Amino acid sequence: MDWLADGFAELQLWLYESLVQPLVFGLGGGNLLEDAFDATGWLLVGLLQIAVMLLVFRALERWRPVEPLADRAAVRVDMIYTLIHRLGLFRLAMFFSIDPLWDWLAGELRMAGLPTWQLDAVWPGVSDIPWVSFGLYLLLFDFVNYWLHRAQHGLAWWWQLHALHHSQRQMTMWSDNRNHLLDSVLIDAAFVLLARLLGVGPGQFVALVALTQLLESLQHANVRLWFGPWLERVLVSPRFHRRHHSIGIGHESGGRGTLGGHNFAVLFPIWDILFGTADFALRWDPTGVRDQLAEEGGRDYGRGFWAQQWLGLKRLAGYRRMS
């Protein structure tokens, strides 16, 4: 663990000194150097993730694809989402707009006497074993992620935004970040607040986000891959998550058009098993949202990035008018 952290720190310092620091100085942001160093960490994580995606996940997609890509333009739009989220552009926007609010809120909570709670302090000595400490936080974050994901599908107003993620008819390793930006703000804000309340260290938080994102990219990959009858119930596979994106399976429950779905777990299927939402059928059905189909009305979710964002806001506004 130490050698990994040290290696990452050296790479971060090199990238900061050779690229980010001169750029920040050139833009007149000398007062933001400390924040720029933190941002360099997110940039480096994103670059490493994209390298793994291109070298490993792309090879898997070529090895055993679920379906041929007939709409490469839609995939290129997903690549834009990935670059925005993984290279720190979205997090940079969050820093200037949302983070000051969380700083103020955290200060108010401390003033009110609400302390942070260290999960790894529940068992004495756990914090001295980095992998165990990290695993505890990963499990808790995944549990919260499961219920947030169910809320995205169960709350009608939230589904108007989250439906964009499900509207991709050709899933690839780039599809994970295909989200409405407001949807991403809500999810990211929830986890930043959770990390602050639990006292998760900055390094641990970056590692939690990086590992989760990388595995989510694999889950969305266009690869006919499952983990077998036992491991499939331990870690979310591309097959398990594709069921979540399957038309009429992943976004409906208890009848046609009823919000809900199956396979909400982000990393560990145990949550779906415990709460009755698991679907382990070994199938590779078409993906998308039912109302996209011509026979169901052919709803337009947008072809380009800005069209998708605008139509998401229109769906949300339309839902509120009907409520």
C-alpha positions in Angstrom: 0.0 0.0 0.0 2.8 2.4 0.9 4.8 1.9 -2.3 1.6 2.5 -4.3 0.8 5.7 -2.5 4.4 6.9 -2.8 4.5 6.2 -6.5 1.3 8.1 -7.0 2.5 11.0 -5.0 5.7 11.2 -7.1 3.7 11.2 -10.3 1.4 13.8 -9.0 4.3 16.1 -8.0 5.9 15.6 -11.4 2.7 16.4 -13.3 2.0 19.4 -11.0 5.5 20.9 -11.4 5.8 20.3 -15.1 2.3 21.2 -16.3 -0.3 22.4 -13.8 1.8 24.9 -11.8 3.1 26.8 -14.8 -0.4 26.9 -16.3 -2.0 28.2 -13.1 0.7 30.9 -12.8 0.2 31.8 -16.4 -3.5 32.3 -15.8 -2.8 34.5 -12.8 -4.0 32.0 -10.2 -1.1 32.1 -7.8 -3.5 32.0 -4.9 -4.9 28.7 -6.0 -1.7 26.6 -6.1 -2.7 24.4 -3.1 -6.1 23.7 -4.7 -4.4 23.1 -8.1 -2.1 20.5 -6.5 -5.2 18.6 -5.2 -6.8 18.9 -8.7 -3.6 17.4 -10.2 -4.3 14.3 -8.2 -7.8 13.9 -9.7 -6.3 14.6 -13.2 -3.7 11.9 -12.7 -6.3 9.4 -11.5 -8.4 10.1 -14.6 -5.4 9.7 -16.9 -4.6 6.3 -15.3 -8.2 5.2 -15.5 -8.4 6.1 -19.2 -5.1 4.2 -19.8 -6.6 1.1 -18.2 -9.8 1.5 -20.2 -7.9 1.8 -23.5 -5.4 -1.0 -22.8 -7.5 -3.6 -21.0 -11.3 -2.9 -21.3 -11.0 -2.0 -25.0 -9.2 -5.3 -25.6 -12.1 -7.2 -23.8 -14.6 -5.4 -26.1 -12.8 -6.5 -29.2 -12.4 -10.0 -27.8 -16.0 -10.9 -27.2 -18.5 -8.0 -27.9 -22.1 -8.4 -27.0 -23.1 -6.5 -30.2 -21.5 -4.7 -33.1 -21.4 -0.9 -32.9 -23.9 0.6 -35.4 -24.0 4.1 -34.0 -20.4 5.3 -33.3 -21.5 8.9 -33.0 -23.5 8.1 -29.9 -20.4 6.4 -28.4 -18.3 9.5 -29.2 -20.7 11.6 -27.1 -20.2 9.2 -24.2 -16.5 9.7 -24.6 -17.1 13.5 -24.0 -18.9 12.7 -20.8 -16.0 10.4 -19.7 -13.4 13.1 -20.4 -15.4 15.7 -18.5 -15.8 13.5 -15.4 -12.5 11.6 -15.4 -10.1 14.5 -16.2 -11.4 16.7 -13.4 -13.4 19.2 -15.5 -16.6 18.4 -13.7 -14.9 18.4 -10.3 -13.3 21.7 -11.1 -16.8 23.2 -11.7 -17.9 21.6 -8.4 -14.9 23.3 -6.7 -15.9 26.8 -7.7 -19.7 26.3 -7.3 -20.6 23.6 -4.8 -17.6 23.0 -2.6 -17.8 26.5 -0.9 -21.3 25.5 0.3 -20.0 22.2 1.8 -17.1 24.1 3.5 -19.7 26.4 5.1 -22.0 23.5 6.0 -19.1 21.5 7.6 -18.1 24.6 9.6 -21.7 25.0 10.8 -21.9 21.4 11.9 -18.6 21.7 13.8 -19.9 24.9 15.5 -23.0 23.0 16.4 -20.9 20.4 18.1 -21.6 17.6 15.6 -18.3 15.6 15.4 -17.2 13.4 12.5 -17.4 9.7 13.1 -14.5 7.5 12.1 -15.8 4.2 10.8 -12.4 2.5 11.1 -12.2 3.5 14.8 -15.1 1.1 15.6 -12.6 -1.7 16.0 -9.3 -0.6 17.7 -6.3 -1.2 15.4 -8.2 -1.3 12.2 -6.9 2.0 11.1 -3.4 0.5 11.3 -4.3 -1.9 8.5 -4.9 0.3 5.5 -6.6 -2.4 3.3 -9.1 -3.2 6.0 -9.8 0.4 6.7 -10.3 1.1 3.0 -12.5 -2.0 2.7 -14.8 -0.8 5.4 -15.3 2.6 3.7 -15.8 0.9 0.4 -18.5 -1.3 1.7 -20.3 1.6 3.4 -20.1 3.8 0.3 -21.4 1.0 -1.9 -24.4 0.5 0.5 -25.3 4.2 0.3 -24.7 4.1 -3.5 -27.2 1.2 -3.8 -30.0 3.2 -2.1 -29.2 6.4 -4.0 -29.4 4.4 -7.2 -32.8 3.0 -6.2 -33.9 6.6 -5.5 -32.8 7.6 -9.0 -35.2 4.9 -10.3 -37.9 5.2 -7.7 -38.4 8.9 -7.5 -40.3 10.1 -10.6 -38.6 13.5 -10.7 -35.1 12.1 -10.3 -35.8 9.5 -13.0 -36.4 12.3 -15.5 -32.6 13.1 -15.2 -31.3 9.6 -14.6 -33.1 8.2 -17.7 -30.4 9.9 -19.8 -27.9 7.3 -18.5 -30.2 4.5 -19.6 -31.0 6.0 -23.0 -27.8 4.6 -24.5 -28.8 1.8 -26.9 -25.2 0.7 -27.3 -23.4 0.3 -24.1 -19.6 0.5 -24.1 -16.8 1.2 -21.5 -17.5 4.9 -22.1 -21.2 4.8 -21.0 -20.7 5.0 -17.3 -20.4 8.8 -17.2 -23.3 9.4 -19.6 -25.3 11.3 -16.9 -27.2 14.5 -16.7 -24.9 17.0 -15.0 -27.5 17.9 -12.4 -27.8 14.2 -11.7 -24.1 14.0 -11.2 -24.1 17.0 -8.9 -26.7 15.4 -6.7 -24.8 12.1 -6.4 -21.3 13.7 -6.0 -22.7 16.1 -3.4 -24.1 13.2 -1.4 -20.8 11.4 -1.3 -18.7 14.5 -0.5 -21.0 15.2 2.4 -20.9 11.6 3.5 -17.0 11.6 3.4 -16.9 14.8 5.4 -19.3 13.4 8.1 -17.3 10.2 8.4 -13.9 11.9 8.4 -12.7 10.0 5.3 -9.1 11.2 4.5 -8.6 12.9 1.1 -6.3 10.1 -0.1 -8.8 7.4 0.9 -11.7 9.4 -0.8 -9.7 9.7 -4.1 -9.0 5.9 -4.0 -12.6 5.0 -3.2 -13.9 7.1 -6.1 -11.2 5.9 -8.5 -11.7 2.2 -7.9 -15.5 2.5 -8.1 -15.3 4.5 -11.3 -12.9 2.0 -12.9 -15.1 -1.0 -12.1 -18.2 0.9 -13.3 -16.5 1.4 -16.7 -15.9 -2.4 -16.9 -19.5 -3.1 -16.0 -20.7 -1.0 -18.9 -18.3 -2.5 -21.4 -19.6 -4.1 -24.6 -18.2 -7.5 -23.6 -20.0 -10.8 -23.2 -18.5 -11.5 -19.8 -19.9 -12.9 -16.5 -18.0 -14.1 -13.4 -19.5 -17.5 -13.0 -22.3 -18.7 -10.6 -20.4 -17.9 -7.4 -18.2 -14.8 -8.1 -21.2 -13.3 -9.9 -22.8 -12.9 -6.5 -19.7 -11.3 -5.0 -18.8 -8.6 -7.6 -21.0 -6.8 -10.2 -20.1 -8.1 -13.7 -20.8 -6.6 -17.1 -23.6 -9.3 -17.5 -25.2 -8.4 -14.2 -25.1 -4.7 -14.9 -26.4 -5.1 -18.4 -29.6 -6.6 -17.0 -30.0 -3.3 -15.2 -29.8 -1.5 -18.5 -32.1 -4.0 -20.3 -35.3 -2.5 -21.7 -38.2 -3.2 -19.3 -35.9 -4.9 -16.7 -33.6 -2.3 -15.3 -36.1 0.5 -15.0 -39.5 -1.1 -14.4 -41.0 -3.2 -11.5 -44.4 -4.6 -10.8 -45.8 -3.9 -14.3 -45.2 -2.1 -17.5 -44.2 1.5 -17.1 -43.9 1.3 -13.3 -40.7 2.8 -12.0 -38.3 0.5 -10.3 -36.0 -2.1 -11.7 -33.3 -4.6 -10.8 -29.6 -4.9 -10.2 -29.0 -1.5 -8.6 -25.7 -2.5 -6.9 -22.7 -0.6 -8.0 -20.0 -3.0 -6.8 -21.4 -5.7 -4.6 -24.6 -7.7 -5.6 -25.2 -8.6 -1.9 -27.4 -5.5 -1.6 -29.6 -6.6 -4.4 -29.8 -10.1 -2.9 -30.6 -8.8 0.5 -33.3 -6.4 -0.6 -34.9 -8.5 -3.3 -33.8 -6.7 -6.5 -31.3 -9.1 -7.9 -31.8 -10.6 -11.4 -29.1 -13.2 -12.3 -30.6 -14.4 -15.6 -27.8 -15.1 -18.0 -29.1 -13.0 -20.9 -27.8 -10.2 -23.1 -31.0 -8.2 -24.0 -31.1 -4.9 -25.8 -30.5 -1.8 -23.7 -32.3 1.5 -23.4 -35.6 3.0 -22.1 -38.9 1.6 -23.2 -40.4 4.9 -24.3 -37.5 5.2 -26.8 -39.0 2.4 -28.9 -41.0 3.5 -31.9 -44.0 1.5 -30.9 -43.9 3.1 -27.4 -43.8 6.7 -28.7 -40.2 7.1 -29.7 -39.1 9.6 -27.1 -36.1 11.7 -28.0 -33.3 11.8 -25.5 -31.0 13.8 -27.7 -28.1 13.0 -30.0 -25.5 15.5 -28.8 -24.2 16.5 -25.4 -26.1 19.8 -25.1 -29.3 18.4 -26.6 -29.2 15.6 -24.0 -28.7 18.1 -21.1 -31.5 20.4 -22.4 -34.0 17.6 -22.9 -33.3 16.3 -19.4 -34.2 19.7 -17.9 -37.3 19.8 -20.1 -38.4 16.3 -18.8 -37.8 17.5 -15.2 -39.8 20.7 -15.8 -42.6 18.8 -17.5 -42.8 16.4 -14.7 -43.1 19.3 -12.1 -45.8 20.9 -14.1 -47.8 17.7 -14.1 -47.2 17.0 -10.4 
